Amino acid sequence: MSAQETQIKVEKALDEIRPFLISDGGNIKLLGIEENIVKVQLEGACSGCTVNQMTLKNGVEATIKKYAPEIEEVINVA
């Protein structure tokens, strides 16, 4: 699997997640993928939300892994 193919799959996953984050006043930006770890930045209301770690692991990471099973972890870079 090429890095470009993985990035395309991660972007598709984020496109699925974005409407839910936007409806809560937030958003998410892909910063990069290094050694099967996705780095994202939660934005807007999501950046200061007290449950953003739960959203990141249960929502974002689970959806990304559904599209790109090779991804090991998703981390938020503040």
PDB file of N, CA, C and O in Angstrom, chain B, residues numbered from 101:
ATOM      1  N   MET B 101       0.852  -1.187   0.000  1.00  0.00           N
ATOM      2  CA  MET B 101       0.000   0.000   0.000  1.00  0.00           C
ATOM      3  C   MET B 101       0.892   1.242   0.000  1.00  0.00           C
ATOM      4  O   MET B 101       1.769   1.384   0.852  1.00  0.00           O
ATOM      5  N   SER B 102       0.669   2.115  -0.935  1.00  0.00           N
ATOM      6  CA  SER B 102       1.484   3.326  -0.993  1.00  0.00           C
ATOM      7  C   SER B 102       0.980   4.363   0.006  1.00  0.00           C
ATOM      8  O   SER B 102      -0.170   4.327   0.443  1.00  0.00           O
ATOM      9  N   ALA B 103       1.861   5.274   0.349  1.00  0.00           N
ATOM     10  CA  ALA B 103       1.502   6.356   1.277  1.00  0.00           C
ATOM     11  C   ALA B 103       0.368   7.204   0.699  1.00  0.00           C
ATOM     12  O   ALA B 103      -0.498   7.685   1.430  1.00  0.00           O
ATOM     13  N   GLN B 104       0.387   7.378  -0.624  1.00  0.00           N
ATOM     14  CA  GLN B 104      -0.657   8.183  -1.263  1.00  0.00           C
ATOM     15  C   GLN B 104      -2.018   7.486  -1.161  1.00  0.00           C
ATOM     16  O   GLN B 104      -3.030   8.140  -0.910  1.00  0.00           O
ATOM     17  N   GLU B 105      -2.045   6.166  -1.353  1.00  0.00           N
ATOM     18  CA  GLU B 105      -3.305   5.417  -1.233  1.00  0.00           C
ATOM     19  C   GLU B 105      -3.840   5.498   0.192  1.00  0.00           C
ATOM     20  O   GLU B 105      -5.042   5.663   0.401  1.00  0.00           O
ATOM     21  N   THR B 106      -2.950   5.381   1.165  1.00  0.00           N
ATOM     22  CA  THR B 106      -3.370   5.484   2.562  1.00  0.00           C
ATOM     23  C   THR B 106      -3.944   6.868   2.841  1.00  0.00           C
ATOM     24  O   THR B 106      -4.973   6.988   3.505  1.00  0.00           O
ATOM     25  N   GLN B 107      -3.294   7.905   2.344  1.00  0.00           N
ATOM     26  CA  GLN B 107      -3.773   9.270   2.569  1.00  0.00           C
ATOM     27  C   GLN B 107      -5.159   9.469   1.958  1.00  0.00           C
ATOM     28  O   GLN B 107      -6.014  10.115   2.565  1.00  0.00           O
ATOM     29  N   ILE B 108      -5.388   8.927   0.776  1.00  0.00           N
ATOM     30  CA  ILE B 108      -6.699   9.046   0.123  1.00  0.00           C
ATOM     31  C   ILE B 108      -7.773   8.371   0.982  1.00  0.00           C
ATOM     32  O   ILE B 108      -8.868   8.911   1.145  1.00  0.00           O
ATOM     33  N   LYS B 109      -7.462   7.199   1.528  1.00  0.00           N
ATOM     34  CA  LYS B 109      -8.436   6.489   2.371  1.00  0.00           C
ATOM     35  C   LYS B 109      -8.705   7.258   3.658  1.00  0.00           C
ATOM     36  O   LYS B 109      -9.846   7.318   4.116  1.00  0.00           O
ATOM     37  N   VAL B 110      -7.664   7.846   4.246  1.00  0.00           N
ATOM     38  CA  VAL B 110      -7.845   8.632   5.471  1.00  0.00           C
ATOM     39  C   VAL B 110      -8.694   9.865   5.178  1.00  0.00           C
ATOM     40  O   VAL B 110      -9.568  10.214   5.972  1.00  0.00           O
ATOM     41  N   GLU B 111      -8.448  10.524   4.057  1.00  0.00           N
ATOM     42  CA  GLU B 111      -9.256  11.697   3.680  1.00  0.00           C
ATOM     43  C   GLU B 111     -10.726  11.320   3.491  1.00  0.00           C
ATOM     44  O   GLU B 111     -11.611  12.082   3.881  1.00  0.00           O
ATOM     45  N   LYS B 112     -10.996  10.147   2.895  1.00  0.00           N
ATOM     46  CA  LYS B 112     -12.385   9.688   2.731  1.00  0.00           C
ATOM     47  C   LYS B 112     -13.036   9.489   4.094  1.00  0.00           C
ATOM     48  O   LYS B 112     -14.197   9.846   4.290  1.00  0.00           O
ATOM     49  N   ALA B 113     -12.288   8.919   5.034  1.00  0.00           N
ATOM     50  CA  ALA B 113     -12.815   8.715   6.387  1.00  0.00           C
ATOM     51  C   ALA B 113     -13.126  10.058   7.041  1.00  0.00           C
ATOM     52  O   ALA B 113     -14.176  10.221   7.664  1.00  0.00           O
ATOM     53  N   LEU B 114     -12.218  11.015   6.902  1.00  0.00           N
ATOM     54  CA  LEU B 114     -12.445  12.337   7.489  1.00  0.00           C
ATOM     55  C   LEU B 114     -13.644  13.032   6.851  1.00  0.00           C
ATOM     56  O   LEU B 114     -14.376  13.756   7.526  1.00  0.00           O
ATOM     57  N   ASP B 115     -13.845  12.814   5.550  1.00  0.00           N
ATOM     58  CA  ASP B 115     -15.022  13.384   4.879  1.00  0.00           C
ATOM     59  C   ASP B 115     -16.317  12.826   5.458  1.00  0.00           C
ATOM     60  O   ASP B 115     -17.336  13.515   5.484  1.00  0.00           O
ATOM     61  N   GLU B 116     -16.276  11.578   5.922  1.00  0.00           N
ATOM     62  CA  GLU B 116     -17.461  10.972   6.550  1.00  0.00           C
ATOM     63  C   GLU B 116     -17.700  11.564   7.941  1.00  0.00           C
ATOM     64  O   GLU B 116     -18.847  11.732   8.356  1.00  0.00           O
ATOM     65  N   ILE B 117     -16.639  11.874   8.646  1.00  0.00           N
ATOM     66  CA  ILE B 117     -16.723  12.366  10.027  1.00  0.00           C
ATOM     67  C   ILE B 117     -17.050  13.852  10.094  1.00  0.00           C
ATOM     68  O   ILE B 117     -17.785  14.288  10.980  1.00  0.00           O
ATOM     69  N   ARG B 118     -16.508  14.631   9.164  1.00  0.00           N
ATOM     70  CA  ARG B 118     -16.609  16.093   9.207  1.00  0.00           C
ATOM     71  C   ARG B 118     -18.016  16.639   9.447  1.00  0.00           C
ATOM     72  O   ARG B 118     -18.166  17.529  10.285  1.00  0.00           O
ATOM     73  N   PRO B 119     -19.059  16.156   8.756  1.00  0.00           N
ATOM     74  CA  PRO B 119     -20.397  16.743   8.975  1.00  0.00           C
ATOM     75  C   PRO B 119     -20.845  16.685  10.443  1.00  0.00           C
ATOM     76  O   PRO B 119     -21.528  17.590  10.922  1.00  0.00           O
ATOM     77  N   PHE B 120     -20.461  15.628  11.145  1.00  0.00           N
ATOM     78  CA  PHE B 120     -20.843  15.507  12.554  1.00  0.00           C
ATOM     79  C   PHE B 120     -20.092  16.529  13.405  1.00  0.00           C
ATOM     80  O   PHE B 120     -20.671  17.138  14.305  1.00  0.00           O
ATOM     81  N   LEU B 121     -18.808  16.716  13.119  1.00  0.00           N
ATOM     82  CA  LEU B 121     -18.021  17.690  13.869  1.00  0.00           C
ATOM     83  C   LEU B 121     -18.488  19.111  13.562  1.00  0.00           C
ATOM     84  O   LEU B 121     -18.586  19.945  14.462  1.00  0.00           O
ATOM     85  N   ILE B 122     -18.776  19.381  12.294  1.00  0.00           N
ATOM     86  CA  ILE B 122     -19.229  20.710  11.888  1.00  0.00           C
ATOM     87  C   ILE B 122     -20.572  21.039  12.543  1.00  0.00           C
ATOM     88  O   ILE B 122     -20.805  22.180  12.942  1.00  0.00           O
ATOM     89  N   SER B 123     -21.453  20.042  12.654  1.00  0.00           N
ATOM     90  CA  SER B 123     -22.759  20.291  13.277  1.00  0.00           C
ATOM     91  C   SER B 123     -22.623  20.652  14.757  1.00  0.00           C
ATOM     92  O   SER B 123     -23.525  21.256  15.336  1.00  0.00           O
ATOM     93  N   ASP B 124     -21.496  20.281  15.366  1.00  0.00           N
ATOM     94  CA  ASP B 124     -21.222  20.639  16.759  1.00  0.00           C
ATOM     95  C   ASP B 124     -20.329  21.872  16.866  1.00  0.00           C
ATOM     96  O   ASP B 124     -19.882  22.214  17.961  1.00  0.00           O
ATOM     97  N   GLY B 125     -20.065  22.537  15.754  1.00  0.00           N
ATOM     98  CA  GLY B 125     -19.274  23.756  15.762  1.00  0.00           C
ATOM     99  C   GLY B 125     -17.775  23.533  15.664  1.00  0.00           C
ATOM    100  O   GLY B 125     -16.989  24.428  15.977  1.00  0.00           O
ATOM    101  N   GLY B 126     -17.372  22.340  15.229  1.00  0.00           N
ATOM    102  CA  GLY B 126     -15.942  22.042  15.124  1.00  0.00           C
ATOM    103  C   GLY B 126     -15.565  21.585  13.738  1.00  0.00           C
ATOM    104  O   GLY B 126     -16.338  21.708  12.787  1.00  0.00           O
ATOM    105  N   ASN B 127     -14.356  21.054  13.641  1.00  0.00           N
ATOM    106  CA  ASN B 127     -13.869  20.496  12.387  1.00  0.00           C
ATOM    107  C   ASN B 127     -12.604  19.717  12.682  1.00  0.00           C
ATOM    108  O   ASN B 127     -12.151  19.670  13.825  1.00  0.00           O
ATOM    109  N   ILE B 128     -12.034  19.106  11.660  1.00  0.00           N
ATOM    110  CA  ILE B 128     -10.798  18.337  11.824  1.00  0.00           C
ATOM    111  C   ILE B 128      -9.935  18.534  10.591  1.00  0.00           C
ATOM    112  O   ILE B 128     -10.433  18.575   9.466  1.00  0.00           O
ATOM    113  N   LYS B 129      -8.633  18.654  10.819  1.00  0.00           N
ATOM    114  CA  LYS B 129      -7.685  18.863   9.725  1.00  0.00           C
ATOM    115  C   LYS B 129      -6.624  17.767   9.788  1.00  0.00           C
ATOM    116  O   LYS B 129      -6.087  17.479  10.858  1.00  0.00           O
ATOM    117  N   LEU B 130      -6.326  17.163   8.649  1.00  0.00           N
ATOM    118  CA  LEU B 130      -5.268  16.162   8.564  1.00  0.00           C
ATOM    119  C   LEU B 130      -3.928  16.884   8.471  1.00  0.00           C
ATOM    120  O   LEU B 130      -3.704  17.678   7.558  1.00  0.00           O
ATOM    121  N   LEU B 131      -3.043  16.604   9.420  1.00  0.00           N
ATOM    122  CA  LEU B 131      -1.716  17.222   9.426  1.00  0.00           C
ATOM    123  C   LEU B 131      -0.693  16.337   8.731  1.00  0.00           C
ATOM    124  O   LEU B 131       0.245  16.834   8.108  1.00  0.00           O
ATOM    125  N   GLY B 132      -0.875  15.021   8.841  1.00  0.00           N
ATOM    126  CA  GLY B 132       0.061  14.127   8.186  1.00  0.00           C
ATOM    127  C   GLY B 132      -0.083  12.703   8.677  1.00  0.00           C
ATOM    128  O   GLY B 132      -0.799  12.427   9.640  1.00  0.00           O
ATOM    129  N   ILE B 133       0.610  11.804   7.998  1.00  0.00           N
ATOM    130  CA  ILE B 133       0.612  10.386   8.362  1.00  0.00           C
ATOM    131  C   ILE B 133       2.073   9.949   8.393  1.00  0.00           C
ATOM    132  O   ILE B 133       2.788  10.058   7.397  1.00  0.00           O
ATOM    133  N   GLU B 134       2.504   9.452   9.555  1.00  0.00           N
ATOM    134  CA  GLU B 134       3.883   8.992   9.704  1.00  0.00           C
ATOM    135  C   GLU B 134       3.870   7.616  10.344  1.00  0.00           C
ATOM    136  O   GLU B 134       3.343   7.443  11.443  1.00  0.00           O
ATOM    137  N   GLU B 135       4.443   6.645   9.666  1.00  0.00           N
ATOM    138  CA  GLU B 135       4.562   5.278  10.180  1.00  0.00           C
ATOM    139  C   GLU B 135       3.227   4.743  10.718  1.00  0.00           C
ATOM    140  O   GLU B 135       3.153   4.221  11.831  1.00  0.00           O
ATOM    141  N   ASN B 136       2.176   4.887   9.897  1.00  0.00           N
ATOM    142  CA  ASN B 136       0.824   4.409  10.217  1.00  0.00           C
ATOM    143  C   ASN B 136       0.199   5.084  11.433  1.00  0.00           C
ATOM    144  O   ASN B 136      -0.702   4.527  12.061  1.00  0.00           O
ATOM    145  N   ILE B 137       0.674   6.277  11.764  1.00  0.00           N
ATOM    146  CA  ILE B 137       0.043   7.100  12.799  1.00  0.00           C
ATOM    147  C   ILE B 137      -0.458   8.368  12.117  1.00  0.00           C
ATOM    148  O   ILE B 137       0.301   9.099  11.481  1.00  0.00           O
ATOM    149  N   VAL B 138      -1.757   8.604  12.268  1.00  0.00           N
ATOM    150  CA  VAL B 138      -2.393   9.772  11.658  1.00  0.00           C
ATOM    151  C   VAL B 138      -2.359  10.915  12.661  1.00  0.00           C
ATOM    152  O   VAL B 138      -2.757  10.761  13.816  1.00  0.00           O
ATOM    153  N   LYS B 139      -1.874  12.070  12.195  1.00  0.00           N
ATOM    154  CA  LYS B 139      -1.852  13.263  13.035  1.00  0.00           C
ATOM    155  C   LYS B 139      -2.918  14.221  12.519  1.00  0.00           C
ATOM    156  O   LYS B 139      -2.920  14.603  11.349  1.00  0.00           O
ATOM    157  N   VAL B 140      -3.822  14.599  13.417  1.00  0.00           N
ATOM    158  CA  VAL B 140      -4.910  15.504  13.066  1.00  0.00           C
ATOM    159  C   VAL B 140      -4.917  16.676  14.030  1.00  0.00           C
ATOM    160  O   VAL B 140      -4.254  16.657  15.067  1.00  0.00           O
ATOM    161  N   GLN B 141      -5.678  17.693  13.665  1.00  0.00           N
ATOM    162  CA  GLN B 141      -5.883  18.818  14.561  1.00  0.00           C
ATOM    163  C   GLN B 141      -7.382  19.068  14.638  1.00  0.00           C
ATOM    164  O   GLN B 141      -8.031  19.373  13.638  1.00  0.00           O
ATOM    165  N   LEU B 142      -7.917  18.931  15.853  1.00  0.00           N
ATOM    166  CA  LEU B 142      -9.320  19.259  16.074  1.00  0.00           C
ATOM    167  C   LEU B 142      -9.430  20.772  16.138  1.00  0.00           C
ATOM    168  O   LEU B 142      -8.601  21.439  16.757  1.00  0.00           O
ATOM    169  N   GLU B 143     -10.464  21.311  15.491  1.00  0.00           N
ATOM    170  CA  GLU B 143     -10.602  22.755  15.380  1.00  0.00           C
ATOM    171  C   GLU B 143     -11.952  23.219  15.912  1.00  0.00           C
ATOM    172  O   GLU B 143     -12.860  22.416  16.127  1.00  0.00           O
ATOM    173  N   GLY B 144     -12.067  24.521  16.120  1.00  0.00           N
ATOM    174  CA  GLY B 144     -13.324  25.118  16.558  1.00  0.00           C
ATOM    175  C   GLY B 144     -13.737  24.594  17.917  1.00  0.00           C
ATOM    176  O   GLY B 144     -12.910  24.468  18.821  1.00  0.00           O
ATOM    177  N   ALA B 145     -15.020  24.287  18.061  1.00  0.00           N
ATOM    178  CA  ALA B 145     -15.554  23.815  19.336  1.00  0.00           C
ATOM    179  C   ALA B 145     -14.902  22.509  19.765  1.00  0.00           C
ATOM    180  O   ALA B 145     -14.821  22.218  20.958  1.00  0.00           O
ATOM    181  N   CYS B 146     -14.434  21.718  18.798  1.00  0.00           N
ATOM    182  CA  CYS B 146     -13.818  20.422  19.119  1.00  0.00           C
ATOM    183  C   CYS B 146     -12.492  20.576  19.851  1.00  0.00           C
ATOM    184  O   CYS B 146     -12.114  19.700  20.629  1.00  0.00           O
ATOM    185  N   SER B 147     -11.781  21.670  19.618  1.00  0.00           N
ATOM    186  CA  SER B 147     -10.453  21.827  20.215  1.00  0.00           C
ATOM    187  C   SER B 147     -10.534  21.985  21.730  1.00  0.00           C
ATOM    188  O   SER B 147      -9.634  21.542  22.443  1.00  0.00           O
ATOM    189  N   GLY B 148     -11.595  22.608  22.228  1.00  0.00           N
ATOM    190  CA  GLY B 148     -11.713  22.808  23.669  1.00  0.00           C
ATOM    191  C   GLY B 148     -12.726  21.905  24.337  1.00  0.00           C
ATOM    192  O   GLY B 148     -12.984  22.031  25.534  1.00  0.00           O
ATOM    193  N   CYS B 149     -13.301  20.993  23.568  1.00  0.00           N
ATOM    194  CA  CYS B 149     -14.346  20.115  24.101  1.00  0.00           C
ATOM    195  C   CYS B 149     -13.756  19.130  25.107  1.00  0.00           C
ATOM    196  O   CYS B 149     -12.674  18.584  24.892  1.00  0.00           O
ATOM    197  N   THR B 150     -14.468  18.909  26.194  1.00  0.00           N
ATOM    198  CA  THR B 150     -13.960  18.023  27.245  1.00  0.00           C
ATOM    199  C   THR B 150     -13.999  16.553  26.841  1.00  0.00           C
ATOM    200  O   THR B 150     -13.305  15.736  27.445  1.00  0.00           O
ATOM    201  N   VAL B 151     -14.785  16.204  25.846  1.00  0.00           N
ATOM    202  CA  VAL B 151     -14.856  14.799  25.420  1.00  0.00           C
ATOM    203  C   VAL B 151     -14.121  14.571  24.096  1.00  0.00           C
ATOM    204  O   VAL B 151     -14.369  13.573  23.420  1.00  0.00           O
ATOM    205  N   ASN B 152     -13.215  15.491  23.717  1.00  0.00           N
ATOM    206  CA  ASN B 152     -12.570  15.343  22.406  1.00  0.00           C
ATOM    207  C   ASN B 152     -11.678  14.111  22.329  1.00  0.00           C
ATOM    208  O   ASN B 152     -11.516  13.563  21.239  1.00  0.00           O
ATOM    209  N   GLN B 153     -11.088  13.645  23.439  1.00  0.00           N
ATOM    210  CA  GLN B 153     -10.284  12.422  23.388  1.00  0.00           C
ATOM    211  C   GLN B 153     -11.175  11.222  23.079  1.00  0.00           C
ATOM    212  O   GLN B 153     -10.785  10.333  22.321  1.00  0.00           O
ATOM    213  N   MET B 154     -12.367  11.197  23.663  1.00  0.00           N
ATOM    214  CA  MET B 154     -13.310  10.110  23.395  1.00  0.00           C
ATOM    215  C   MET B 154     -13.773  10.168  21.935  1.00  0.00           C
ATOM    216  O   MET B 154     -13.850   9.138  21.265  1.00  0.00           O
ATOM    217  N   THR B 155     -14.077  11.369  21.449  1.00  0.00           N
ATOM    218  CA  THR B 155     -14.472  11.543  20.052  1.00  0.00           C
ATOM    219  C   THR B 155     -13.343  11.083  19.134  1.00  0.00           C
ATOM    220  O   THR B 155     -13.578  10.410  18.130  1.00  0.00           O
ATOM    221  N   LEU B 156     -12.125  11.451  19.491  1.00  0.00           N
ATOM    222  CA  LEU B 156     -10.972  11.108  18.665  1.00  0.00           C
ATOM    223  C   LEU B 156     -10.802   9.597  18.583  1.00  0.00           C
ATOM    224  O   LEU B 156     -10.618   9.063  17.489  1.00  0.00           O
ATOM    225  N   LYS B 157     -10.859   8.901  19.703  1.00  0.00           N
ATOM    226  CA  LYS B 157     -10.624   7.452  19.720  1.00  0.00           C
ATOM    227  C   LYS B 157     -11.829   6.673  19.198  1.00  0.00           C
ATOM    228  O   LYS B 157     -11.683   5.810  18.332  1.00  0.00           O
ATOM    229  N   ASN B 158     -13.015   6.972  19.719  1.00  0.00           N
ATOM    230  CA  ASN B 158     -14.201   6.177  19.384  1.00  0.00           C
ATOM    231  C   ASN B 158     -14.814   6.549  18.039  1.00  0.00           C
ATOM    232  O   ASN B 158     -15.400   5.696  17.372  1.00  0.00           O
ATOM    233  N   GLY B 159     -14.690   7.791  17.637  1.00  0.00           N
ATOM    234  CA  GLY B 159     -15.288   8.223  16.378  1.00  0.00           C
ATOM    235  C   GLY B 159     -14.284   8.299  15.255  1.00  0.00           C
ATOM    236  O   GLY B 159     -14.381   7.577  14.262  1.00  0.00           O
ATOM    237  N   VAL B 160     -13.319   9.179  15.420  1.00  0.00           N
ATOM    238  CA  VAL B 160     -12.365   9.451  14.348  1.00  0.00           C
ATOM    239  C   VAL B 160     -11.471   8.243  14.075  1.00  0.00           C
ATOM    240  O   VAL B 160     -11.366   7.792  12.935  1.00  0.00           O
ATOM    241  N   GLU B 161     -10.831   7.722  15.114  1.00  0.00           N
ATOM    242  CA  GLU B 161      -9.901   6.605  14.909  1.00  0.00           C
ATOM    243  C   GLU B 161     -10.628   5.373  14.377  1.00  0.00           C
ATOM    244  O   GLU B 161     -10.126   4.696  13.479  1.00  0.00           O
ATOM    245  N   ALA B 162     -11.793   5.082  14.920  1.00  0.00           N
ATOM    246  CA  ALA B 162     -12.547   3.905  14.466  1.00  0.00           C
ATOM    247  C   ALA B 162     -12.933   4.042  12.996  1.00  0.00           C
ATOM    248  O   ALA B 162     -12.834   3.075  12.240  1.00  0.00           O
ATOM    249  N   THR B 163     -13.368   5.220  12.586  1.00  0.00           N
ATOM    250  CA  THR B 163     -13.763   5.433  11.188  1.00  0.00           C
ATOM    251  C   THR B 163     -12.559   5.347  10.260  1.00  0.00           C
ATOM    252  O   THR B 163     -12.639   4.742   9.191  1.00  0.00           O
ATOM    253  N   ILE B 164     -11.449   5.947  10.663  1.00  0.00           N
ATOM    254  CA  ILE B 164     -10.244   5.879   9.835  1.00  0.00           C
ATOM    255  C   ILE B 164      -9.783   4.437   9.680  1.00  0.00           C
ATOM    256  O   ILE B 164      -9.401   4.027   8.585  1.00  0.00           O
ATOM    257  N   LYS B 165      -9.813   3.666  10.757  1.00  0.00           N
ATOM    258  CA  LYS B 165      -9.369   2.266  10.688  1.00  0.00           C
ATOM    259  C   LYS B 165     -10.304   1.429   9.816  1.00  0.00           C
ATOM    260  O   LYS B 165      -9.880   0.438   9.221  1.00  0.00           O
ATOM    261  N   LYS B 166     -11.574   1.828   9.739  1.00  0.00           N
ATOM    262  CA  LYS B 166     -12.521   1.130   8.863  1.00  0.00           C
ATOM    263  C   LYS B 166     -12.100   1.308   7.399  1.00  0.00           C
ATOM    264  O   LYS B 166     -12.167   0.367   6.609  1.00  0.00           O
ATOM    265  N   TYR B 167     -11.668   2.515   7.049  1.00  0.00           N
ATOM    266  CA  TYR B 167     -11.222   2.810   5.680  1.00  0.00           C
ATOM    267  C   TYR B 167      -9.796   2.345   5.428  1.00  0.00           C
ATOM    268  O   TYR B 167      -9.476   1.864   4.341  1.00  0.00           O
ATOM    269  N   ALA B 168      -8.941   2.489   6.432  1.00  0.00           N
ATOM    270  CA  ALA B 168      -7.504   2.197   6.283  1.00  0.00           C
ATOM    271  C   ALA B 168      -7.037   1.355   7.473  1.00  0.00           C
ATOM    272  O   ALA B 168      -6.479   1.895   8.428  1.00  0.00           O
ATOM    273  N   PRO B 169      -7.260   0.038   7.422  1.00  0.00           N
ATOM    274  CA  PRO B 169      -6.932  -0.844   8.555  1.00  0.00           C
ATOM    275  C   PRO B 169      -5.455  -0.829   8.942  1.00  0.00           C
ATOM    276  O   PRO B 169      -5.101  -1.237  10.048  1.00  0.00           O
ATOM    277  N   GLU B 170      -4.593  -0.362   8.038  1.00  0.00           N
ATOM    278  CA  GLU B 170      -3.160  -0.322   8.355  1.00  0.00           C
ATOM    279  C   GLU B 170      -2.810   0.763   9.377  1.00  0.00           C
ATOM    280  O   GLU B 170      -1.724   0.742   9.956  1.00  0.00           O
ATOM    281  N   ILE B 171      -3.730   1.713   9.600  1.00  0.00           N
ATOM    282  CA  ILE B 171      -3.480   2.782  10.568  1.00  0.00           C
ATOM    283  C   ILE B 171      -3.523   2.208  11.977  1.00  0.00           C
ATOM    284  O   ILE B 171      -4.443   1.472  12.334  1.00  0.00           O
ATOM    285  N   GLU B 172      -2.520   2.554  12.768  1.00  0.00           N
ATOM    286  CA  GLU B 172      -2.407   2.038  14.130  1.00  0.00           C
ATOM    287  C   GLU B 172      -3.017   2.968  15.165  1.00  0.00           C
ATOM    288  O   GLU B 172      -3.582   2.511  16.159  1.00  0.00           O
ATOM    289  N   GLU B 173      -2.907   4.283  14.934  1.00  0.00           N
ATOM    290  CA  GLU B 173      -3.360   5.233  15.938  1.00  0.00           C
ATOM    291  C   GLU B 173      -3.647   6.571  15.282  1.00  0.00           C
ATOM    292  O   GLU B 173      -3.096   6.906  14.233  1.00  0.00           O
ATOM    293  N   VAL B 174      -4.535   7.335  15.938  1.00  0.00           N
ATOM    294  CA  VAL B 174      -4.820   8.703  15.512  1.00  0.00           C
ATOM    295  C   VAL B 174      -4.545   9.593  16.712  1.00  0.00           C
ATOM    296  O   VAL B 174      -5.068   9.361  17.802  1.00  0.00           O
ATOM    297  N   ILE B 175      -3.719  10.616  16.505  1.00  0.00           N
ATOM    298  CA  ILE B 175      -3.419  11.527  17.600  1.00  0.00           C
ATOM    299  C   ILE B 175      -3.769  12.957  17.211  1.00  0.00           C
ATOM    300  O   ILE B 175      -3.630  13.362  16.056  1.00  0.00           O
ATOM    301  N   ASN B 176      -4.229  13.712  18.212  1.00  0.00           N
ATOM    302  CA  ASN B 176      -4.558  15.115  18.016  1.00  0.00           C
ATOM    303  C   ASN B 176      -3.331  15.954  18.383  1.00  0.00           C
ATOM    304  O   ASN B 176      -2.783  15.822  19.478  1.00  0.00           O
ATOM    305  N   VAL B 177      -2.910  16.813  17.461  1.00  0.00           N
ATOM    306  CA  VAL B 177      -1.804  17.724  17.719  1.00  0.00           C
ATOM    307  C   VAL B 177      -2.409  19.086  17.977  1.00  0.00           C
ATOM    308  O   VAL B 177      -2.969  19.713  17.077  1.00  0.00           O
ATOM    309  N   ALA B 178      -2.294  19.537  19.205  1.00  0.00           N
ATOM    310  CA  ALA B 178      -2.941  20.816  19.590  1.00  0.00           C
ATOM    311  C   ALA B 178      -2.190  22.012  19.040  1.00  0.00           C
ATOM    312  O   ALA B 178      -2.594  23.152  19.267  1.00  0.00           O
TER     313      ALA B 178
END
